[in-house]
Amino acid sequence: MKRASFRYKAPYAGLAAAVALAMAPGILPATNADAAPASSSAPLQCRTYIFKVKQFATDIVKQSVWGQFCFRGQVTSDTPVQILIHGGAYNHTYWDSPFQPDRYSYVQAATKRGYATLNIDRLGYGQSDRPVAATLDFNVAGYVTHQLVQMLRDGSVGIRFTRVILNGHSMGALTAENEAANYRDVDGVIVTGIGHNLSPPPEQLTTFVPAATDPKFVGQLSAASYLTSRPNVRISVFVEGGSYDPAIVPYEEGILKDTLSPTEFTALPMDTSDQTQLTQKITAPVLFAQGRYDKIWCTRTFDCTTDPQALKESSYWNTSFTRIVIPNAGHSINSNLSAPTFYDATFTWLEQHGLAPR
């Protein structure tokens, strides 16, 4: 398989300021099975890649997907790697926020625990290519993610990883479910911010507007049909319900804000049957985590500990399934003060399923 191209990006020094570097085939500090595990005290190392993927299996021309691979210490083929998949109207900064990263960066937390992470901009988002928006749906998203899984297993970042985990939020969780159900080539799946039979209140259906009208995206999009969130609604829809630091608001409305495919938006699981058929095909263990006050998912009581639809989740899955509720969190758990609680819960669950660093 052709190696993904490599670019280095200084942390938060400007997403467009990537400098091309030539790399030797062995790019990681260690590749032997006797190497010491990553240390929480080791410095974070991140390498940026452009992965060439097909949108459809029959395509000749490939699309570019941006991803940042991060780790600490020494990495071996047995190091578990998590593909981090953001939700709609977000980009990779959902998982690696520049706002107080010691609290709000899952990348920082996971690599300190010895995991490697591949944090991506999904196709149609961030620094990845934006094909015609109407051609993006969760089958495409799952197929693209499948190619990334295979690249990690085939050594495209210098290591042939034997343990690959998908960690998806909201529409990224639907992407992870699609990949795990249809290709069955991952070792674990972490799902947040999504469930079966969504019934968002009518006012939430007006959260999104054409991205071409938003000051952040004017003149930047070749396809005018992408959506983005209306100005100043992200906190009320994605974050409120849970406790949050008011200082995160400009980050949510600025760096973390991105586009959204209307085709993905209309494909959200508004009824249970299609989604159940998908999730019952998953054979890997699944961690299903909900922010307790998720306004998008738990809309009957606005409390996921009592919402009847949320309490039925375990009946929809056909795999080793664990459901947890993150206290004091809304839909976008990573933007709430309880984000570290979610991080620690994922590490505990991964250890319980034999997916922790050894």
Phi, psi and omega in degrees: 000140180292132181291140176295146177291156187238136173221145178261139176230121174295138185306119173058023179273006182123118188295336182269357187268053180271139181246127181289135178228147175269135183236143173287160184304320180270100190260351183260156185298330181210145180230004184264154187292342182268003182294151180291149178293162178299145182250142179295339180271351180287148180293147177288131176241130181229139179229133186260134182234153166247112181266131178267118186229160172267141174282322176230151185301331183273358183295147171261314178280135181258156178257158180259130174243124180277137177211146177242121182262123185232150182195169173229147176068221184256141184240136177237176178296338181271355176295124178290135180242134179253126170273119183262122190237111184285169179268185179293144181065017171238177170220195186299340181292347173302322182267351184214065187291137174286350177276113179043064186301335178298336178257321193252006179256111175295327178302313179300313184294315184292319181291329175295334178274359177101001177278153163264152179230142168243105185259116190248156158267117181298158177302126184099002186226155169053231182268001174280165178298150174243091174290180177306126189302324183293346180270000181260124172216186186283340171293317176296314181300319179293321180293319177298316179296322176302318178296322178294319177303313181294325177296320177295321180287333183268359175092022183291344174248020174100351180225140173268094185286137179261346180232112183238130183238139174260132179230102188239142177249130173056242177297333173292330175290319175298324175298314180297318179298317180299315180296312184294326181286318188270338185239337173050047183237018178242163186262345179192156182224129174247128187236129174225150169072021179208160177197195179267146172059060177293144175217068183295147177300152183306325182294334178286337179289346178257016180295331190250145181225166177303129183295332182295344179267354183271134181306328181293332188244359180303126178079359184259344188252126177284334179250110187287355186274001175290154176252167168209173181284144176299151179303136170065031175244351189296319181295315183293326183271315189266333193242319184298159191106312172270172178275138180212158177275122180304337181291348179279346186304309181296334176288316177300317182278351183244268187298317184285340184286135179212193185270181183205136175282127178296334178292320175294321181299316181284348179267005178301146186286089179277349171226162191280329194298308183296318181294323179294319177302325179287306187292334178286351175273349182284132180252343177284155175296147184234131167257120181251108184245134179235138166293135188304324185248044179291110184285342181274325186259310185266072189267355181278319178239352186058028176212113186288354174277344181236348184297125185297324179292320179296322182289343179272356189307319185299336182284349185267349190255151182237051185200181173292111192236131177233128178249131175227156177240128181269120184292151174056034180233146174263210183294309181269086187303322184296345179261003178261159180298336181272014178308315180300331176297318176297315181303310181298324179295321179295320182292322177297314181296317179299319178296319181297335182254020175070025184245017177273158173301144180255000000 
